């Protein structure tokens, strides 16, 4: 397209030059025609004047004929009797005319230059002796001078148009080159800056391209987000099918095993040592049942009624229940804040338990884990802060994936379950590091009273 534009602009410049050239030629022709008309008029004047003098002097005796020049406007005329006087005649071109008239015996008319201006001279012999002469300068009229001015202006205009065309062509090619480079950069990175051309029209095109690139970048990021969510949904759907199968195939045998263990432990026939073993078996069966429940929650099977609850009070109860266990790990627990929200207390409690356990296990001995409950514009927020080392930055994105864990005996379902609970409450669970502390922030988008 740039080549086509270049050809068009050069064609316009060439046509402009041709048009101005044709106009200048026409004006010069008119100027020359006007000058020829003035020359013909001057020839007629000097010829008529010489004929008039010859007619007047023919009836006057030679001795009585006047020897002075006569001037009428631009034309001068006179009579020479016997000899040619340069001063009296008026100049060398008059002397030349008188000599030719004397030698030929007839009228002569010719054009000469005097002071860089054309002059028409006429001379003829007079009956009875002597010669009459007349001369008149041919001065360009106002119309001729005006035409010359127009010629100059047209020439200047033609030159200016050619210069303007070339400057425009250079500016357009420079801006097109800039746009081409910017488009090449955008092809690799939609977030690359777009240089704005100097020409207003091309600048508007660049603005449109920049807006389009921003929209494409936003659409690409949205597509990537939806792709991630779709992949996550597919994984959770597969996990849900597995969890449903586990719940169906495992929970019934677990319930039967727990029932038999409880009956044997409480029947009075078991020795204290066997009763202790049966109690441990029942505890492990309960842990397996909780694992199946966690799988169901993570997989999306998380229905539960919502009631009005004080999140601060709920968190405080979970902290109180886990304080003894945290003390065994050398970690203190504390909580603060209060906010009312409509939530599923059971699922929120399980999420808080997992966050607290994760924080305590990540903390060094002698550290403190803090829980802050607060109100937000969209709902409520629970922030769990610990002084642990956190996770490697390159693995932070995996933190909430099911079965991801950095602990040798962990299941990798704790944080995944907490995130599933947050998602069920139209909220989020995020990880961050600030001031050497790890912050896990759970938000719920619930009706706040």
N, C-alpha and C positions, 0 to 999 in steps of 0.2 A: 504493500500500500504506500510505503514511503517513496518508492521509485515512481509510482503513478502520480503522487502528489508533486514530486519534483518536476516531472515532465509537464504537468499542468501549469505549475507556477512559472516555469521557464517559457512555456508557450504563451502565457499571458504577458510576460515581460517582452517577448519578441513581438507579439501583436501590438503591444503598446508602443514599442519603438517604431514599428512600421506605420501605425496610425499617425504618430507625431511626425514621422518623416514625410508622410503624404501631406499632412497639413502644412508643414514647413515649405514643401515644394510648391503647393498651391499658393501659399502666401507670397513666396518669392516670385512666382509667375505673375501674380497680380501686381506685385511691386514693380516688376520689370515692365509690365503692360502700362502701368500708370506713368512710368518714366518715359516710355516711348511716346505716349500721348503728349506729355509735356514737351518732349523734344520736337515733335511734329508741330505743336502749337507755336513753339519758339521760332522754328524755321519759317512758318507762315508769317509771323510778326516781323522778323527782320527782312524778309523778302518784300513784304508790303511796304515797310518803311523805306527801303531803298528805292522801290518804284515810285513812292510818293515824292521822295527828294528829287529823283530824276525828272519827274513831271513838273515840279515847281521850278527847278533850276534851268530847265530847257528854255523857258521864256524870259529868263533874266540874263542880261549881258554878263559876260564872264567877269568883267571888271567890277561889276556890282554884286557879284555873288558872295554871300556870307561865308566866312572861314571858321566859324566857331561850331562847337559840338552842341548837339541838342540832347537833352536827357529827359526821358519820360518813364518814370517808374524804374524797373530793372533794366530797361533797354536804353542804349546810347547810340546816337547816330551823328553823322557830320559830312562835310564836303572837303576834299583836298583838291587844290587848284593845279599847282605846277610840280611841287616837290612833296615828298613824303616826310612829314615831321613826326618823329616817334612820340614826342610829348603831346602834340596836337591830335595825333591819330588815336592814342589811347593804349598802345601796347604793341608788342611784336606780332601777335596774331592778327591785328588789324592791318599792319604793314604787309604781312604776307598776303592777306585777302586783296588789298589794293594792288599789289604787284601782279597777282594772278589776273585780276580784272583788267589791268592796263595791258598785259601781254595778250590776253585772249580776246579783248574787246567785247566781252559779254559778262553777264552776272555770274558770280561764283558764290557758293554757299558751302561752308564746311564747319566741322566741330573740333574744338581744341580744348585743352585743359588750362585753366587759370586759377591759381591758388587752390589746387586740388578739387576744383569744381568744373564741370563741363560748361563750355561757352559756345554758342552758335554765332558765326560771323558771316555777313553777306556784303558783297561789294560789286559795283557795276560802273562802267564809264558813263559820263554825262555828255550829252550833245553840246558841242562848243568847247570841250576840254575839261579835264579833271575827273575825279571819281567820287561817287557817293558811297557811304558805308553805314552799316548798322551792326551792333552786336548785343547779345542778351545772354546773361548767365542762366543756366538751367538748374533751378533750385528745387530740391525735393519738397513736395508739399507735406502738409500735416498728415494726410492719409498714408503717404509713403513712410514717414517716420513712425507712424503708429503701427504699420505692418511690420516694420523692422523690430519694434519692441515686442510685438506678438511672437515673431520668429524666435527671438531670444528667450522669451518666457516659455514657449513650447519646447525649445531645446533643453532648458533647465528642468522643465517638468518631466520630460522623457528620461533625462539622466536620473532625476530623483526617484521616478518609478522603478527604474532598473535597480538602483541601489536598494530601495525598500524591498523589492522582490527578492533580491539576493540575501538581504539581512533576514527577511522572514523565512526564507528557505533554510538558512543556516540555523536559526532559532528552532524551527520545527524539527529539523534533523537532529539537533542536540537533544531536544526534549523527547523525541521518539526513541533515541538511543537510551536515554535515562529510563523511560518507561520499559523498554525491552529488558534492561538490566534488572529493574525492580521485579518484573514478571518472572524472570529466571530465578531470582532469589525467593519469590513467593512459591514457585513450583517446588522448592526444596523445604521451605519453612513458611507456613501461612502466617506466622507471627513476625516475620521479618519486616523491618521498617520500609515504607514506600516513599521514595524521594518525590517531591512535588515539582512538576515542571513549571517553568517561568510563565509560559503562555496560559492565559486564563482558561481557554477551552480545554487544553490538554490537562490543566490542573484539575478541572472538574471531572475529566475522565479518570485521572489518578485517584481522586476522592471516591469515585464510584467503585474503582477496583479495590481500594483499601477497605471500603465498607463490605464489599463482596467477600474479600479475604477474611475479614473478621467474622462474618456470618458463617463462612465455610469452616473456619477454625472452631467456632462454637459448635457447629453441627458435627464436626469430626470428634470433638471431645465428648459431646452428648452421645454420639454413636459408640465411642469407646466405653463410656460409662454404662450404656444400656447393654453392650456386649458383655461387660464384666458382670452386670447384674443377671443377665440371662444365663451366663455360665455358672454363676453362683446358685441361681435358682435351679438349674439342672442338677448341680451337685447335691443341693439340699433335697431335691425331689428323689434322687437316687438314694440319698441317705435316709429319707423318709420311708422309702419302700423297704430298705434294710431294717430300719428301726421298727417298722410295723411287723415285719416278719419275726424280729427278735422278741418284740413284746408278746406276739402270739405264741411263739415256740418256747420262750424261756420263762415268761412270767408265771405260767401255770405250774411248771415243774418247781420253780423257785417257791411259789406259795405252798405247794405240797411239802417240800423239803422243810420250810420254816415251821409249818404246822407240826410235823412229826418231831422236829428238834425241840419245839416248845413243849409238846406233850411229854416227851421223854425227860426233859429237864425238870418239869413240874410234877411228874407222876410220883415222885418219892422213891423210885427204885434206883436211880442213878447215884453213884458215889459223888462226893463233892468235886473230885477231879474231873469226872465225866461230865457233871453238870456245868463246870466251868468251860469245858471244851464245847459242850452243846450251846452255851451262851455265845461263845466266839463264833460258832458256825452260824447261829441266827443273826449275829451282827454282820457277818460277811454276806449272808444272803440279803439282808437289808441294803447293804452297800451296792450289791449287784442290781437290786431292784431300783435304787436311785440312779444308777448308771443307765438303765433302760429308760427311766423317766427323762433323764437329761438328753438322751438321744432323741426322744420324741419331741422335746422342746426345741432342740437345735434344728430338727428336721421340719419344724413349722407346725407341729401338732400341739398348739399351745393355747387352747381355749381356757378361759377362766373369767368368772364374773368380776366386774370392777365395782369397788365401793369407795366411799369417801374415807380417806386415811391420812394420818399425819406421817409424812415420810421421815421427819426427824425422829419421831417416837419409834417408828419401825426400825430405823437404822440403829438407834440406841439399844433396842432389844437385841439385835443381832450382835452388836459390839459386846453387850453384857454376856451373851451366851458363848462367845468365842474368846473372852478375856482370859480364862484359865488356860485354854489351849495356846493362846499367844504368849502368855507368861512362860510356859514351858519352853518356848522358842526364844525367850529373852527379849520380847518385843512388847511395848505398851500400845494400847488402843485407846482412842478418844474420838468423840463425835461432837458436832455442834450444828445448830441451825434447826429450823422447823418450817414446814410448808404443807398446806393441805392440797390433796390432789385425788382424783378418781383413778385408782390403779387396781391391779390384781395383787393383793398383798402377798400371796403365796409365791407367785413367780418373782416379784420384786425382792422378796426375802431371799430366795435362792440365788438371784443375781448378786445381791449384796454379799451373801456368804462367800460366793466364789471370788468376788473382788477382794474381800478382806483376806481370805486364805491365800490368794495369789500375792497380795502385798506383804503379808507376814512372812511367807516363805522366801520372798525376794529380799527382805530386809536383813541387815546385819544385827547381831545381838546388841542390845542396849539402845536400839533405835525406836522410833515412835511412828505409828501409822495413824494418820489423821483422816477423819471423814467430815466433809463440809456439805451441808444441805442448804440450798438457797432457791429462791424463786427467780424465774426468768420471764421474759416477755411471752415466750411460747409455751411455758410450762414450768417444770421443776428440774433441778440439777443436783446430782450427787457426785462429789469429787473425792476420790480416794487417793491420798498422797503417801508415798513411802520413800525411804532413803536408799533403796536398792540401786544396783547398777543399770537396771533397765535391760533392753535387748539391743543387739547390734542394729545400726540404722538400716542396713541392707535387708534385715529380716523383720522390720517393723510392720511391713505390709502383710506378713503372714500371721501376725499375732492373734487375730480373731478367727483364723481358719480352724475348722474342726480337726481335732487330733494333732494340732501343732503344740508342742511343749518343749521347754528347755530343761525339764526335770526328768530324771531317769525313771521315776515311778509315777509320773503324771499321765493322765488320760488325754489331755489336750481338749477337753470339753468345757472347762470352767468358763473361760472368756468367751468362747463361742456361744455358750448358753446365755451368758449375761448380755451379749449383743443381740441374740434372738429375742430376749425379753424386752430390751430397749426398742427393737424394731416393732414388736407387737404393740408397744405403747406409742407408735409413730415417733420414736426418738432415735438417739444414736448412742454409740459407745466409742470414744476416741482415746488414743494414747498420745502422751506428750511428755517432754522432758523440759524442766525449767529449774534453774538454780541447783543442779545436782539432784533433783527429786523427780520421781516418776509420778505422773498424774494420769489416772484413769477416770474419765468424765462420762457419767451416764446421764442422759437427758430423757425426759418423757414429755411428750406433747399431750398433756392431759388438761381437763377442765380444772382451772385453779379457782378456788373460792377465796 
